[in-house]
Amino acid sequence: MAKLFGTDGIRGKVNTFPLTGDMAFKLGQALGATFQGKNRGKVLIGKDTRSSGYIFEYGIAAGLCSMGTDVFLAGVVPTPAVAHLVRSYAMDIGVVISASHNPAEDNGIKFFDNLGFKLQDDMELSIEESVFSQDSSCAENILPEEVGAVSTINHGSDRYIEFAKCSIGNNSLKGLKIVLDCANGAAYKIGPKVFSELGADVIVCSNNPDGVNINKDCGALHAEKLKDIVMQKKADIGIALDGDADRVIMVDEKGSVLDGDKILAVCGLYMLDNGQLKNNTIVGTVMSNFGFELFLKEKGIKLVRTDVGDKYVIQEMLKSNYNLGGEQAGHIILSDFNSTGDGIVTALQVLSMMQKTGENLSQLTKDLVFLPQILKNVKVREKRPLHEMKDVEKVINDVTSLLKGEGRVLVRYSGTEKKCRIMVEGREHDKVDKFAQMIANEIKNEIGE
């Protein structure tokens, strides 16, 4: 059976399997089938600014309606807004149509349960099996008067804005100058409103989506422009969201870029000092910097690692009663507030910490020292098991030996793209970069696109 779901829902090129209108309809029917014999079912759908979003929004809605399920369209809203609105409107399922940080030619579909958490792997597998086993008669038992209806939610954005502001008690941000990069994505309207309504001086960039410019040379993956504007405008902080605003990267007033590990460290230390960090633990992933782990240990904070994927971070947080976790890429989960990565809420928490401590962002991060870490991505034509490629396996083992126990090597395939991701960290930047390139070259030789 073909595989639909990766580490973060379904991803791919638009109009290429599995991201086709036909598949969207079948997914809608498969999802609708889960309500049979229970209740009519209410499903909320949100999307980012990609032009292709309409294909999947309407396809899924049509499939759901054919199975007797009611659909509620929230329009363009961030992924964390969908997680919140599912709870706020007592929906059964939330659907997000977005490929997150990927370019506009990609799109994706991910699902949230009635509590705003991403679906467990077994539920995704059940939907997948239903998609490939169903036939054209799967809706025959639904009478014409039983088909679902489609409604538009008109105030969903306003609800999320108020929810986000309440995460810091609606405390004023007056006196703070913020540069906000909206990635021409789902937060292009909501983001500026949240910060300006709290009184901040907001300079907004990349907030003019045209359907194809989402994430293009902007947002969380491209902080260079944000850094320049922060320095030019003498701002207190730069905030870069990604296409669906579930991740955030920051720039301090001196132009230093903060990835997810550094943001987690800032939040974790503040929460520890204020008795808010449950079990004195932060949940990260196998990608979290080893220097980050050593730093936390010195401060009396334990780091628990999971597989890559924010849903695995959240699962560990739920299982062991932790309230802070995230990924180096900028997914930060503050479970006291939301059930998924939330770029806007995370930024608000950091701004609140700056105000309460009286320290700027560079002061909050002054003690952070991480190991040099190099990340390289290689486009591949196939995802062949690494152990089957002897030359690749040899160079990985050679690099591991050369690091002499003072660094790490992690080579894995992306769960959302046809790429192999190489991470090498160690004491010396130049050596680490050289080692990572050695591995990348060998993978290119074997399975490069």
C-alpha positions as CSV (number, residue, x, y, z in Angstrom):
1,M,0.0,0.0,0.0
2,A,1.3,3.5,-0.9
3,K,2.1,5.6,2.1
4,L,0.3,9.0,2.7
5,F,1.4,10.2,6.1
6,G,4.9,11.4,7.0
7,T,6.2,13.0,10.2
8,D,3.8,15.9,9.8
9,G,0.7,14.9,8.0
10,I,0.7,14.5,4.2
11,R,3.1,16.5,2.1
12,G,4.0,16.7,-1.6
13,K,4.0,18.6,-4.8
14,V,0.6,19.9,-5.9
15,N,-1.2,17.8,-8.5
16,T,1.2,14.9,-7.9
17,F,0.3,11.9,-5.7
18,P,-0.7,12.2,-3.0
19,L,-1.5,15.9,-3.2
20,T,-4.3,15.7,-5.8
21,G,-7.9,16.8,-5.8
22,D,-9.1,13.3,-6.1
23,M,-7.0,12.2,-3.1
24,A,-8.4,15.1,-1.1
25,F,-12.0,13.9,-1.8
26,K,-11.1,10.4,-0.7
27,L,-9.4,11.7,2.4
28,G,-12.6,13.6,3.2
29,Q,-14.6,10.4,2.8
30,A,-12.2,8.4,4.9
31,L,-12.4,11.0,7.6
32,G,-16.2,11.1,7.4
33,A,-16.4,7.4,7.7
34,T,-14.9,7.6,11.2
35,F,-18.1,9.2,12.4
36,Q,-20.4,6.5,11.1
37,G,-22.6,5.1,13.8
38,K,-21.4,7.7,16.3
39,N,-22.6,11.2,15.5
40,R,-22.9,13.5,12.5
41,G,-19.5,14.9,13.0
42,K,-18.2,18.5,12.8
43,V,-14.9,19.2,11.0
44,L,-13.1,22.6,10.9
45,I,-10.8,23.3,8.0
46,G,-8.1,26.1,8.0
47,K,-5.4,26.8,5.4
48,D,-2.4,29.0,4.6
49,T,-2.1,31.4,1.7
50,R,-1.1,29.0,-1.1
51,S,-3.3,29.3,-4.2
52,S,-3.5,25.5,-4.2
53,G,-5.2,25.5,-0.9
54,Y,-8.6,25.7,-2.6
55,I,-8.1,22.4,-4.3
56,F,-7.7,20.5,-1.0
57,E,-10.1,22.7,1.0
58,Y,-13.0,22.0,-1.3
59,G,-12.0,18.4,-2.1
60,I,-11.9,17.4,1.6
61,A,-15.1,19.3,2.3
62,A,-16.9,17.6,-0.5
63,G,-15.7,14.2,0.7
64,L,-16.9,14.9,4.2
65,C,-20.2,16.2,3.1
66,S,-20.8,13.1,1.0
67,M,-20.5,11.0,4.2
68,G,-22.9,13.2,6.2
69,T,-20.3,15.2,8.0
70,D,-20.7,19.0,8.6
71,V,-17.8,21.2,7.6
72,F,-16.8,24.6,8.9
73,L,-14.3,26.7,6.9
74,A,-12.1,29.0,8.9
75,G,-10.2,30.4,5.9
76,V,-6.6,31.5,6.2
77,V,-5.5,31.0,9.8
78,P,-2.3,29.7,11.4
79,T,-2.0,26.0,12.3
80,P,-2.1,26.8,16.1
81,A,-5.3,28.8,15.5
82,V,-6.9,25.6,14.2
83,A,-5.7,23.7,17.2
84,H,-7.3,26.3,19.4
85,L,-10.5,26.7,17.4
86,V,-11.2,23.0,17.5
87,R,-11.5,23.3,21.2
88,S,-13.2,26.7,21.2
89,Y,-16.0,25.5,18.8
90,A,-16.2,22.0,20.2
91,M,-15.3,20.4,16.8
92,D,-14.6,16.7,16.4
93,I,-11.6,17.1,14.0
94,G,-9.4,20.0,12.7
95,V,-7.8,20.0,9.3
96,V,-4.9,22.2,8.3
97,I,-4.0,22.6,4.6
98,S,-0.4,23.8,4.6
99,A,3.1,22.7,3.7
100,S,4.4,24.8,6.6
101,H,7.9,26.1,5.7
102,N,8.0,24.5,2.2
103,P,7.7,26.5,-1.0
104,A,4.4,27.3,-2.7
105,E,4.6,24.4,-5.2
106,D,4.2,22.1,-2.2
107,N,1.2,21.6,0.0
108,G,0.1,19.4,2.8
109,I,-2.8,18.1,4.9
110,K,-2.6,17.5,8.7
111,F,-5.3,16.6,11.2
112,F,-6.0,17.5,14.8
113,D,-8.3,15.7,17.2
114,N,-11.0,17.3,19.3
115,L,-8.5,18.4,22.0
116,G,-6.3,20.1,19.4
117,F,-3.5,17.5,19.3
118,K,-2.2,16.0,16.1
119,L,-3.6,12.6,15.4
120,Q,-1.8,9.6,16.7
121,D,0.0,7.3,14.2
122,D,-2.6,4.6,14.6
123,M,-5.4,7.0,13.6
124,E,-3.4,8.2,10.6
125,L,-2.9,4.6,9.6
126,S,-6.6,3.9,9.9
127,I,-7.4,6.8,7.6
128,E,-4.7,5.7,5.2
129,E,-6.1,2.2,5.0
130,S,-9.6,3.5,4.5
131,V,-8.5,5.7,1.6
132,F,-7.0,2.8,-0.3
133,S,-9.8,0.3,0.5
134,Q,-12.8,2.4,-0.3
135,D,-14.7,2.3,-3.5
136,S,-17.1,4.7,-5.3
137,S,-20.1,3.3,-3.4
138,C,-18.8,4.2,0.1
139,A,-21.4,7.0,0.4
140,E,-24.4,5.0,-0.9
141,N,-25.9,4.6,2.5
142,I,-26.1,8.4,3.1
143,L,-29.5,9.6,2.1
144,P,-29.8,12.9,0.2
145,E,-31.3,14.6,3.3
146,E,-28.4,13.4,5.4
147,V,-25.5,14.9,3.5
148,G,-23.3,17.3,5.3
149,A,-23.5,21.1,5.1
150,V,-20.7,23.7,4.7
151,S,-20.6,26.8,6.9
152,T,-18.1,29.7,7.1
153,I,-16.6,30.7,10.5
154,N,-16.5,34.5,10.5
155,H,-14.8,35.2,13.8
156,G,-12.3,32.5,14.2
157,S,-9.3,34.9,13.7
158,D,-10.7,37.2,16.3
159,R,-11.0,34.3,18.8
160,Y,-7.4,33.3,18.2
161,I,-6.2,36.8,18.6
162,E,-7.8,37.2,21.9
163,F,-6.6,33.7,23.0
164,A,-3.0,34.7,22.1
165,K,-3.2,38.0,23.9
166,C,-4.6,36.3,27.0
167,S,-1.5,34.1,27.1
168,I,0.3,37.0,28.7
169,G,-2.7,38.4,30.5
170,N,-3.3,41.1,27.9
171,N,-0.3,42.9,29.4
172,S,0.9,45.9,27.5
173,L,3.9,45.7,25.1
174,K,4.3,49.5,24.9
175,G,7.8,50.6,24.6
176,L,8.9,47.6,22.6
177,K,9.8,47.9,18.9
178,I,9.2,44.7,17.0
179,V,10.1,43.6,13.5
180,L,7.6,40.9,12.4
181,D,8.3,38.7,9.3
182,C,5.0,36.9,8.4
183,A,6.5,34.8,5.6
184,N,3.7,35.8,3.3
185,G,1.8,33.1,5.1
186,A,-1.2,32.3,7.3
187,A,-0.4,34.9,10.0
188,Y,-0.1,37.9,7.6
189,K,-3.1,39.6,9.1
190,I,-3.4,38.0,12.5
191,G,0.3,38.5,13.6
192,P,0.5,42.2,13.2
193,K,-2.9,42.7,15.0
194,V,-1.8,40.6,18.0
195,F,1.3,42.7,18.7
196,S,0.0,46.1,17.7
197,E,-3.2,45.6,19.8
198,L,-1.0,45.1,22.8
199,G,0.7,48.4,22.2
200,A,4.0,47.4,20.6
201,D,5.6,49.4,17.8
202,V,5.4,46.8,15.0
203,I,7.3,47.0,11.7
204,V,5.8,44.3,9.5
205,C,7.5,42.6,6.5
206,S,6.5,39.8,4.1
207,N,2.8,40.3,4.7
208,N,1.6,40.6,1.1
209,P,0.8,37.0,0.0
210,D,0.0,36.5,-3.7
211,G,-0.6,32.7,-3.5
212,V,2.9,31.8,-4.7
213,N,5.4,33.8,-2.5
214,I,4.8,32.0,0.8
215,N,8.2,31.4,2.5
216,K,10.0,32.8,-0.6
217,D,13.3,34.4,0.8
218,C,11.5,35.2,4.0
219,G,10.1,33.7,7.2
220,A,11.7,31.4,9.7
221,L,14.0,29.7,7.2
222,H,15.4,33.1,5.9
223,A,16.2,35.3,8.8
224,E,18.8,37.4,6.9
225,K,16.4,40.1,5.8
226,L,14.8,40.2,9.3
227,K,18.3,40.7,10.9
228,D,19.1,43.6,8.5
229,I,15.8,45.4,9.4
230,V,16.2,44.9,13.1
231,M,19.6,46.5,12.9
232,Q,18.5,49.3,10.6
233,K,15.4,50.2,12.7
234,K,17.2,49.7,16.0
235,A,14.4,47.3,17.1
236,D,14.3,45.4,20.3
237,I,13.6,42.1,18.6
238,G,12.9,40.4,15.3
239,I,10.3,37.7,15.0
240,A,10.2,35.4,12.0
241,L,7.2,33.0,11.5
242,D,6.9,30.3,8.9
243,G,4.1,29.7,6.4
244,D,1.6,28.4,8.9
245,A,3.0,30.2,12.0
246,D,3.6,27.1,14.1
247,R,7.3,27.9,14.3
248,V,9.3,31.0,15.2
249,I,12.9,32.1,14.9
250,M,14.1,35.3,16.6
251,V,16.7,38.0,16.2
252,D,18.0,39.9,19.2
253,E,18.8,43.7,19.2
254,K,22.4,43.0,18.3
255,G,21.5,40.9,15.2
256,S,22.1,37.5,16.6
257,V,19.7,34.8,15.4
258,L,18.0,32.5,17.9
259,D,16.9,29.1,16.8
260,G,14.5,26.8,18.6
261,D,17.1,25.5,21.0
262,K,18.0,29.0,22.2
263,I,14.4,30.0,22.5
264,L,13.7,26.9,24.6
265,A,16.7,27.7,26.8
266,V,15.4,31.3,27.4
267,C,11.9,30.0,28.2
268,G,13.2,27.1,30.3
269,L,15.5,29.2,32.5
270,Y,12.7,31.7,33.1
271,M,10.2,29.0,33.9
272,L,12.7,27.2,36.2
273,D,13.4,30.5,38.1
274,N,9.7,31.1,38.6
275,G,8.7,27.6,39.6
276,Q,6.8,27.0,36.3
277,L,8.9,24.3,34.6
278,K,7.2,20.9,35.3
279,N,9.7,18.2,36.5
280,N,12.6,20.6,35.7
281,T,12.6,19.1,32.2
282,I,12.5,20.2,28.6
283,V,11.6,17.9,25.7
284,G,13.8,18.2,22.6
285,T,14.6,16.0,19.7
286,V,17.6,14.0,18.4
287,M,18.5,17.2,16.5
288,S,18.8,19.4,19.6
289,N,22.4,20.7,20.0
290,F,24.6,18.7,22.4
291,G,25.9,22.0,23.8
292,F,22.3,22.9,24.6
293,E,22.0,19.7,26.6
294,L,25.2,20.4,28.5
295,F,24.0,23.9,29.3
296,L,20.7,22.8,30.6
297,K,22.4,20.2,32.8
298,E,24.6,22.9,34.4
299,K,21.4,24.8,35.2
300,G,19.7,21.7,36.8
301,I,17.4,21.1,33.8
302,K,17.0,17.7,32.2
303,L,16.7,17.3,28.4
304,V,14.6,14.4,27.1
305,R,15.0,13.7,23.4
306,T,12.5,12.3,20.9
307,D,12.4,11.5,17.2
308,V,12.2,14.5,14.9
309,G,8.6,15.9,14.6
310,D,6.8,18.2,17.0
311,K,4.0,15.6,17.4
312,Y,6.5,13.2,19.0
313,V,7.7,16.0,21.3
314,I,4.1,16.6,22.4
315,Q,3.4,12.9,22.9
316,E,6.4,12.7,25.3
317,M,5.2,15.8,27.1
318,L,1.8,14.4,27.6
319,K,3.1,11.0,28.7
320,S,5.4,12.4,31.3
321,N,3.7,15.6,32.4
322,Y,6.1,18.1,31.0
323,N,5.0,21.6,29.8
324,L,7.9,22.8,27.6
325,G,9.3,21.2,24.5
326,G,10.2,21.9,21.0
327,E,12.5,21.6,18.0
328,Q,15.6,23.4,16.9
329,A,13.7,24.4,13.8
330,G,11.5,26.7,15.9
331,H,8.4,24.6,16.9
332,I,8.0,25.6,20.6
333,I,5.3,23.8,22.6
334,L,4.2,25.6,25.7
335,S,1.5,23.2,26.7
336,D,0.1,25.5,29.4
337,F,-1.3,27.5,26.5
338,N,-1.7,25.5,23.3
339,S,-1.5,21.9,22.1
340,T,0.9,22.4,19.2
341,G,3.8,24.7,18.2
342,D,2.6,28.3,18.3
343,G,5.0,30.9,16.9
344,I,2.9,33.9,18.0
345,V,2.2,32.7,21.6
346,T,5.9,31.8,21.9
347,A,7.0,35.2,20.8
348,L,4.6,36.8,23.3
349,Q,6.0,34.7,26.1
350,V,9.5,35.8,25.3
351,L,8.5,39.5,25.1
352,S,6.7,39.1,28.5
353,M,9.9,37.6,29.9
354,M,11.9,40.6,28.6
355,Q,9.6,43.0,30.3
356,K,9.3,41.2,33.6
357,T,13.1,40.7,33.9
358,G,14.0,44.1,32.6
359,E,16.6,42.4,30.3
360,N,16.8,42.6,26.5
361,L,17.0,39.4,24.5
362,S,20.8,39.4,24.2
363,Q,21.1,39.6,28.0
364,L,18.7,36.7,28.4
365,T,20.9,34.6,26.1
366,K,24.4,35.8,27.2
367,D,25.3,32.5,28.9
368,L,24.3,30.2,26.0
369,V,27.2,28.5,24.4
370,F,26.4,25.7,21.9
371,L,28.6,23.4,19.9
372,P,29.1,24.3,16.2
373,Q,26.4,22.3,14.3
374,I,26.3,21.9,10.5
375,L,23.1,20.8,8.7
376,K,23.2,19.8,5.1
377,N,20.3,18.6,2.9
378,V,20.8,16.3,-0.1
379,K,17.9,15.9,-2.6
380,V,17.5,12.2,-3.3
381,R,15.7,10.1,-5.9
382,E,15.0,7.3,-3.4
383,K,15.1,6.7,0.3
384,R,17.3,3.6,0.3
385,P,18.2,2.3,3.8
386,L,21.5,3.8,4.8
387,H,22.9,0.4,6.0
388,E,22.5,-0.9,2.4
389,M,24.9,1.7,1.1
390,K,28.3,0.5,2.3
391,D,30.3,3.5,1.2
392,V,27.9,5.9,2.9
393,E,28.0,3.8,6.1
394,K,31.8,3.8,6.0
395,V,32.1,7.6,5.8
396,I,29.6,8.0,8.6
397,N,31.6,5.6,10.8
398,D,34.9,7.4,9.8
399,V,33.5,10.8,10.8
400,T,32.2,9.5,14.0
401,S,35.6,8.2,14.9
402,L,37.3,11.4,13.9
403,L,35.1,13.3,16.3
404,K,36.6,11.3,19.2
405,G,33.5,11.4,21.4
406,E,33.3,15.2,21.3
407,G,30.5,15.5,18.8
408,R,27.6,13.7,17.1
409,V,26.6,12.5,13.6
410,L,23.0,12.1,12.7
411,V,21.9,11.1,9.1
412,R,18.2,10.6,8.4
413,Y,15.7,11.0,5.7
414,S,13.2,13.8,5.8
415,G,9.7,12.7,6.7
416,T,8.1,15.4,4.5
417,E,10.4,15.8,1.5
418,K,12.6,13.6,-0.7
419,K,15.8,14.7,1.1
420,C,18.5,13.2,3.2
421,R,19.4,15.4,6.2
422,I,22.9,15.3,7.6
423,M,23.8,16.8,10.9
424,V,27.3,16.9,12.3
425,E,28.4,18.8,15.5
426,G,31.7,19.1,17.3
427,R,34.2,21.5,18.8
428,E,35.6,23.1,15.6
429,H,33.3,24.7,13.0
430,D,35.6,24.1,10.0
431,K,36.2,20.5,10.7
432,V,32.5,19.9,11.4
433,D,31.6,21.5,8.0
434,K,34.2,19.4,6.2
435,F,32.9,16.2,7.8
436,A,29.3,17.0,6.9
437,Q,30.3,17.7,3.3
438,M,32.1,14.4,3.1
439,I,28.9,12.5,4.1
440,A,26.8,14.7,1.7
441,N,29.1,14.0,-1.2
442,E,28.9,10.2,-0.7
443,I,25.1,10.3,-0.5
444,K,24.9,12.4,-3.7
445,N,27.1,9.8,-5.4
446,E,24.8,6.9,-4.3
447,I,21.2,8.3,-4.6
448,G,21.4,12.0,-5.5
449,E,18.6,13.4,-7.5
